[in-house]
């Protein structure tokens, strides 16, 4: 089996195209990570907001029952 590149520096340089190849890989990795992480962050915030609203609603219900 013959490899395209003989050593690691040749692999990174990719016959002069390394900058373009690796920059595209890095950009794609960041975008992919953002597409995974962003909804998880938003979900955590939505769950926190819902819990806060439920707590406020429970406080209002308990105040309403206490005044009767």
Backbone torsions as a table, in degrees:
resi	resn	phi	psi	omega
1	UNK	NA	128.4	-179.4
2	UNK	-109.3	127.5	178.6
3	UNK	-85.0	152.3	179.4
4	UNK	-66.9	-37.8	-177.1
5	UNK	-118.1	140.8	-175.3
6	UNK	-82.6	-27.1	-178.9
7	UNK	-149.2	175.2	-175.9
8	UNK	-64.4	-44.4	177.8
9	UNK	-60.0	-36.6	175.7
10	UNK	-65.8	-38.3	178.5
11	UNK	-63.7	-43.8	-179.4
12	UNK	-67.5	-39.4	-179.1
13	UNK	-72.8	-31.8	179.5
14	UNK	47.5	52.8	177.5
15	UNK	53.2	39.0	177.2
16	UNK	90.9	-5.9	-179.2
17	UNK	-102.1	4.7	-174.6
18	UNK	-58.4	-41.8	-178.8
19	UNK	-58.8	-45.7	-177.9
20	UNK	-70.4	-41.5	-179.2
21	UNK	-65.7	-50.1	-175.7
22	UNK	-71.6	-32.3	175.9
23	UNK	-67.1	-37.9	176.7
24	UNK	-65.9	-39.4	177.9
25	UNK	-64.0	-43.3	-179.5
26	UNK	-65.3	-44.8	179.2
27	UNK	-62.0	-44.4	179.5
28	UNK	-63.4	-38.4	179.0
29	UNK	-66.2	-42.6	178.4
30	UNK	-64.2	-43.3	179.6
31	UNK	-64.3	-42.9	178.4
32	UNK	-62.6	-43.6	178.6
33	UNK	-62.5	-42.7	179.4
34	UNK	-63.0	-39.6	-179.9
35	UNK	-67.8	-21.6	176.8
36	UNK	-90.0	-44.5	-173.1
37	UNK	-76.6	-40.1	-176.0
38	UNK	-56.4	-48.7	178.2
39	UNK	-64.4	-32.4	178.8
40	UNK	-67.1	-40.3	176.9
41	UNK	-64.4	-44.6	-179.8
42	UNK	-64.2	-41.0	179.0
43	UNK	-61.4	-43.6	178.5
44	UNK	-60.3	-41.0	179.5
45	UNK	-67.4	-41.0	179.6
46	UNK	-64.5	-42.4	178.5
47	UNK	-62.8	-41.1	178.1
48	UNK	-63.2	-43.2	179.0
49	UNK	-63.3	-41.8	180.0
50	UNK	-65.4	-42.9	178.6
51	UNK	-61.9	-38.9	179.0
52	UNK	-65.5	-42.9	178.8
53	UNK	-64.8	-40.0	178.6
54	UNK	-64.7	-41.2	178.8
55	UNK	-63.1	-43.4	178.4
56	UNK	-63.8	-41.8	179.4
57	UNK	-63.3	-40.6	178.3
58	UNK	-65.9	-37.1	177.6
59	UNK	-63.9	-44.1	179.8
60	UNK	-65.0	-37.5	178.3
61	UNK	-66.1	-42.7	-178.1
62	UNK	-69.8	-33.0	176.0
63	UNK	-68.5	-37.1	179.4
64	UNK	-68.1	-36.9	179.9
65	UNK	-74.3	-31.8	-177.8
66	UNK	-72.0	-26.2	-177.7
67	UNK	-83.5	-10.1	-177.9
68	UNK	-83.4	NA	NA
